[in-house]
């Protein structure tokens, strides 16, 4: 596991993407104390979030899911953004305005939950995990980013594969069908499955990503313009 943490921190984009403005108001920094050398794969948790676009131009988290290495759900919570939402992005997030009616859980509540479940130096897993940490305003350094731990045979060195295309190539299944909204529980499970496959089989050689798969940065640009 520690080797995968190292692969993540050695990636060319790590310093750029994981440099958080944790000095700003609302951010929580979780310091890692002494980590036991006996920790095994049971000390991993995978996370994924869904975000909406707010009127002030920022993103806010509206759903958070966390699973352990056995894919048991440790957290699956809707979150009240506590500010005006400009676009719920329901076609992507699967979350609507109606879903959030009566929801009292806040970002602060989620930050407290994360501090509790990540105690004793657990490793946090995710795909392009820095995006989730940024919207959670949660600075944590013991991470495995599944976008960073594989080599790609047919993508530019500055690109990473989408979670869906990577799962197709590594795990042999699709996380979602074309046009289907994201499900952050399934996405968290997929990230954990990728780490489990990497630990079990190595995947040290470059992986061929399906030609019709859009590299992650370009895919996000398409989503921003609502192009399927």
Residue pairs with C-beta under 8 A, 6 or more apart in sequence:
1 39
1 40
1 41
1 43
1 44
1 123
1 144
1 199
4 144
4 149
4 195
4 198
4 199
5 123
5 142
5 143
5 144
7 144
7 148
7 149
8 14
8 143
8 144
8 145
8 148
8 149
11 145
11 148
12 157
12 158
13 148
13 158
14 145
14 148
17 128
17 130
18 130
18 133
18 141
18 143
20 27
20 130
20 133
20 134
20 139
21 27
22 28
22 29
22 137
22 139
24 137
26 107
26 137
27 137
27 138
27 139
28 111
28 114
28 115
28 137
28 138
28 139
29 139
30 114
30 115
30 118
30 138
30 139
30 140
32 121
32 140
32 141
32 142
33 120
33 121
34 121
35 120
35 121
35 142
36 120
36 121
39 120
39 121
41 69
41 196
41 199
42 68
42 69
43 120
43 121
43 122
43 123
44 68
44 69
44 122
44 123
44 124
44 125
44 144
44 192
44 195
45 66
45 67
45 68
45 69
45 74
45 117
45 118
45 122
45 123
45 124
45 125
46 66
46 67
46 68
46 124
46 125
46 126
46 188
46 189
46 191
46 192
46 195
47 64
47 65
47 66
47 75
47 124
47 125
47 126
47 129
47 132
47 188
47 191
48 64
48 65
48 126
48 127
48 132
48 184
48 185
48 187
48 188
48 191
49 61
49 63
49 64
49 65
49 131
49 132
49 135
49 136
49 184
50 61
50 62
50 63
50 92
50 93
50 94
50 95
50 182
50 184
51 59
51 60
51 61
51 62
51 89
51 93
51 135
52 59
52 60
52 62
52 81
52 85
52 86
52 87
52 88
52 89
52 93
52 95
53 59
53 85
53 86
53 87
53 89
54 60
54 81
54 83
54 84
54 85
54 86
55 83
55 84
55 85
55 86
56 83
56 84
59 135
60 79
60 81
60 82
60 83
60 85
60 107
60 135
61 79
61 81
61 107
61 110
61 135
61 136
62 78
62 79
62 80
62 81
62 88
62 93
62 95
62 99
62 100
63 76
63 77
63 78
63 79
63 93
63 95
63 184
64 75
64 76
64 77
64 79
64 110
64 136
64 184
65 73
65 75
65 76
65 77
65 184
65 185
65 187
65 188
66 73
66 74
66 75
66 76
66 114
66 117
66 188
67 73
67 74
67 185
67 188
67 189
67 192
68 74
68 192
69 192
69 196
71 189
71 192
71 193
73 185
74 117
75 113
75 117
76 185
77 105
77 110
77 113
78 95
78 99
78 100
78 103
78 105
79 103
79 105
79 106
79 107
79 109
79 110
80 100
80 103
80 104
80 105
80 106
81 100
81 107
82 106
82 107
85 97
88 95
88 96
88 97
90 96
90 181
91 181
91 226
92 181
92 182
92 223
93 181
93 182
94 181
94 182
94 183
107 136
107 137
110 136
111 136
111 137
111 138
114 136
114 138
114 140
118 124
118 140
121 142
122 142
123 142
123 143
123 144
124 140
124 142
124 143
124 144
125 143
125 144
125 146
125 191
125 192
125 195
126 132
126 143
126 144
126 145
126 146
126 188
126 191
127 145
127 146
127 147
127 163
127 166
127 187
127 190
127 191
127 194
128 145
128 147
128 160
128 163
128 216
129 143
129 144
129 145
129 146
130 145
133 139
133 140
133 143
144 195
146 163
146 166
146 191
146 194
146 195
146 198
147 160
147 161
147 163
147 166
147 216
148 160
149 194
149 195
149 198
150 161
150 166
150 170
150 194
150 198
150 203
150 207
151 204
151 205
151 206
151 207
152 159
152 160
152 161
152 206
152 207
152 209
153 206
153 207
153 208
153 209
154 208
154 209
154 211
155 161
155 209
155 215
156 215
158 217
159 215
159 216
159 217
159 218
160 215
160 216
160 217
161 169
161 207
161 209
161 213
161 215
161 216
162 213
162 214
162 215
162 216
162 219
163 175
163 187
163 190
163 191
164 174
164 175
164 176
164 213
165 209
165 210
165 213
166 194
166 207
166 209
167 173
167 174
167 175
167 190
167 193
167 194
168 174
168 210
168 213
169 207
169 208
169 209
169 210
170 194
170 197
170 198
170 203
170 207
171 190
171 193
171 194
171 197
175 186
175 187
175 190
176 182
176 183
176 186
178 228
179 228
197 203
214 222
222 228
